[in-house]
């Protein structure tokens, strides 16, 4: 594992210095990096909402929480995507 990480680090340094790419610029464009960051944040929020939604439905079926709290808990992971969008525009 350490050999693989060392190899990746050496390749990244060589590309950044202009070795294989020839220009020494970033690996991906700025817009593509922003889209990748926001997309991964949205995937992470969706993954979190999957488990939270199932738990909230179970708790609502047993009448142990109010619907307002259930909605709040379900929407809470979406703040991750909102923070990613704020970071994009700041």
C-alpha positions as semicolon CSV with decimal commas, in nm:
position;residue;x (nm);y (nm);z (nm)
1;X;0,000;0,000;0,000
2;X;0,280;0,241;0,088
3;X;0,452;0,165;-0,244
4;X;0,136;0,251;-0,436
5;X;0,087;0,579;-0,247
6;X;0,452;0,672;-0,296
7;X;0,424;0,602;-0,669
8;X;0,110;0,816;-0,695
9;X;0,279;1,101;-0,509
10;X;0,584;1,087;-0,737
11;X;0,363;1,092;-1,048
12;X;0,166;1,388;-0,914
13;X;0,485;1,584;-0,849
14;X;0,619;1,499;-1,196
15;X;0,297;1,612;-1,362
16;X;0,287;1,932;-1,162
17;X;0,644;2,015;-1,260
18;X;0,558;1,965;-1,626
19;X;0,701;1,618;-1,675
20;X;0,453;1,411;-1,873
21;X;0,196;1,683;-1,944
22;X;0,453;1,927;-2,074
23;X;0,294;2,243;-1,937
24;X;0,296;2,203;-1,559
25;X;-0,064;2,324;-1,521
26;X;-0,340;2,176;-1,308
27;X;-0,460;1,825;-1,380
28;X;-0,822;1,935;-1,436
29;X;-0,980;2,269;-1,513
30;X;-1,123;2,490;-1,239
31;X;-1,485;2,445;-1,352
32;X;-1,446;2,068;-1,367
33;X;-1,300;2,063;-1,016
34;X;-1,593;2,268;-0,885
35;X;-1,845;2,041;-1,056
36;X;-1,670;1,734;-0,916
37;X;-1,673;1,875;-0,563
38;X;-2,040;1,969;-0,572
39;X;-2,134;1,636;-0,732
40;X;-1,951;1,436;-0,468
41;X;-2,112;1,646;-0,195
42;X;-2,455;1,573;-0,343
43;X;-2,381;1,200;-0,362
44;X;-2,269;1,202;0,002
45;X;-2,582;1,386;0,110
46;X;-2,802;1,142;-0,079
47;X;-2,624;0,848;0,081
48;X;-2,682;0,997;0,427
49;X;-3,046;1,076;0,355
50;X;-3,108;0,715;0,256
51;X;-3,043;0,584;0,606
52;X;-3,194;0,882;0,785
53;X;-3,513;0,862;0,581
54;X;-3,563;0,496;0,662
55;X;-3,510;0,563;1,033
56;X;-3,750;0,857;1,032
57;X;-4,023;0,656;0,861
58;X;-3,982;0,383;1,123
59;X;-3,995;0,633;1,407
60;X;-4,303;0,802;1,260
61;X;-4,475;0,465;1,228
62;X;-4,419;0,405;1,600
63;X;-4,527;0,762;1,689
64;X;-4,202;0,827;1,876
65;X;-4,119;1,158;1,699
66;X;-4,320;1,441;1,546
67;X;-4,331;1,489;1,168
68;X;-4,153;1,825;1,195
69;X;-3,850;1,667;1,360
70;X;-3,855;1,392;1,098
71;X;-3,845;1,646;0,816
72;X;-3,567;1,838;0,988
73;X;-3,356;1,524;1,028
74;X;-3,414;1,426;0,667
75;X;-3,317;1,767;0,527
76;X;-3,013;1,813;0,752
77;X;-2,759;1,637;0,520
78;X;-2,852;1,876;0,238
79;X;-2,659;2,147;0,420
80;X;-2,347;1,969;0,289
81;X;-2,448;2,056;-0,067
82;X;-2,537;2,411;0,035
83;X;-2,192;2,454;0,190
84;X;-2,034;2,323;-0,132
85;X;-2,229;2,578;-0,336
86;X;-2,130;2,857;-0,098
87;X;-1,766;2,755;-0,132
88;X;-1,804;2,767;-0,511
89;X;-1,928;3,126;-0,515
90;X;-1,701;3,265;-0,243
